[in-house]
């Protein structure tokens, strides 16, 4: 399953999340690709594409993301890397617990939609 985590104008948050996922023992082997767009002077980091291959990688990503989020300043000061996109579904994951995020990801992996998900 491929998910996308959007920068939402906060390239620094996305860069920090990317580094966090690379250092976390549970997600260090999870494929994460950067998505860039054109900026006025250089490429701008717009999103991370994360490939979750099984239930273990889903759970590890959920824990790593929630832990990373807990180290960030409270919203709205830290708006970036809160929006997850999978197919036609978009959801704010910034306030989800690891369990809620893992459950959401499992549901999205199963049918592409879940409660609280808008398209």
Secondary structure, DSSP 8 states (H G I E B T S, - for coil): -EEEEE-TT-HHHHHHHHHHHHHSTTTTTS-EEEEEEE-SSSEEEEEEEEE--SHHHHHHHHHHHHHHHHTS--TTTT-SS-EEEETTEEEE-TT--HHHHHHHHHHHHHHS--TT-B-
